[in-house]
Amino acid sequence: MTSRDRLLGTLPTGLHVDGTWRPAEDGRVFEVADPATAEPLAAVADASPGDAVAALDAAHRAQAEWGRTAPRARAEILRRAFELVTQRADEFALLITLEMGKPLAESRAEVAYGAEFLRWFSEEAPRIGGRYATAPDGGNRLLVRKRPVGPSLLITPWNFPIAMATRKVAPAIAAGCTMVLKPAELTPLTTLLLTNVLTEAGLPPGVLNVVTTSDPSTTIQPLLADDRLRKLSFTGSTPVGRRLMAAASERVLKVSMELGGNAPFIVCEDADLDEAVEGAVAAKMRNGGEACVAANRMLVHRSVAADFTKRLAARMGEFVVGAGTEPDTTLGPLIDERSRAKVAGLVDDAVAAGATVVTGGSVPEGRGWFYPPTVLADVRPDMAIAGEEIFGPVAPIMVFDDDAEAVRAANATEYGLVAFLFTRDLDRALRITEQVEAGMLGINTGVVSNPAAPFGGVKASGLGREGGAEGIEEYLETVYIGIRDPFASEGAQ
């Protein structure tokens, strides 16, 4: 039996409710496919709205006791989970590659990244603080404390199956919140394995409840209308985020939204082009471009555009396309047929409108949802590829003539998640970054994500932050208690 068969053979495939695995109430299942072959990997429980309500029932029952659990106890569970994920890194990496498609090397990197959220928030749990102060008028005393917001609905995307789960689950655990977790229907298997690990680490029944479903909007709808739900955290597309925010507004739910991006990658005329090209490869090709922080538009100064384009095309041409389980593969498939059709359509539309294919640009034959690394020159701002999130290994290059034009181009989008800037001039870097509308900025680097840093955007890229010291605040409420001046009675005597 291969390691693949052993892993899939022991993986839970049910719903996790109140500490037990069980089938969907109507027995339905849906298949999870390998994007490299389009063949099924496993069939998992297909939750109904009733199953989701049962999960919230369990979360609600567990909330009071879990919220009173000592911060150190919550921290130790997260620390044990970090150690268990690290010990089983090869299993997690293989599972991520099988259901999402990325090469094993990238999957291993994601496991390390995802595990770090468990460790980071294990260290944040005991640091939840408050304050005691005297009111400015010398009267009352001001006591400010934090408490868990309560049962939380966490909705994760398919592109980083473990990291997106731990980035939400870990701070919720640290804060003392119970959860209903709805993983993406395309990649739920990694979440199921993570749930087993968290249970092994000592997480009590009812704290983490997991519902997998092929119809998320219908399944979670009753939760959004339920008075017991107090928090919604969603990572995904902006259109879906808008609909969820509208539904959450009816009950004034606390929400955090990590939505779409259209990241500009700015290369100034004084940039180190070797560094800029490597940064572009990192920013564009991480996760095969299927990342909200992927560089979406290459904005290059006219004086270096030809050289940058040539070098970038050469580097992109070095990628080896294939199944992520193959040892030589450096670029796996896109997640599904619809995603590949979108990427191919954006490229074809740009070419029809006058863009030039420098490398790549055509759908390969054979099974699986592969698309080659592609560089497009002569791209204009009015092309669809400049305005839409590509979510694939395509780098459209546009030129600018001065810093002001670069800033205008960078901001000419409803999104504002991340921006990248390459320049050797520190003053220029600070000037540009202070004008670019983005929640995160990378200067002379193509990777900014870090569990110790706040992750999130502005404008239509969402609200709230995950990671960093800020991440736990999303799962806490601030409570103010006014206390009578303790010396008042003394003065009255």
Secondary structure by P-SEA (a helix, b strand, c coil): ccaaaaaaaaccccccccccccccccbbbbbbbcccccccccccccccaaaaaaaaaaaaaaccccccccaaaaaaaaaaaaaaaaaaaaaaaaaaaacccccaaaaaaaaaaaaaaaaaaaaacccccccccccccccbbbbbbcccccbbbbbbbcccccccccccaaaaaaaccccccccccccaaaaaaaaaaaaaaccccccbbbbbbcccccccccccccccccbbbbbccaaaaaaaaaaaaacccccccbbbbbcccccccccaaaaaaaaaaaaccccccccccccccccccccaaaaaaaaaaaaaaaccccccccccccccccccaaaaaaaaaaaaaaaaabbbbcccccccccccccccbbbbcccccccccccccccccbbbbbbbccaaaaaaaaaccccccbbbbbcccaaaaaaaaacccccccccccccccccccccccccccccccccccccccccbbbbbbbbcccccccccc
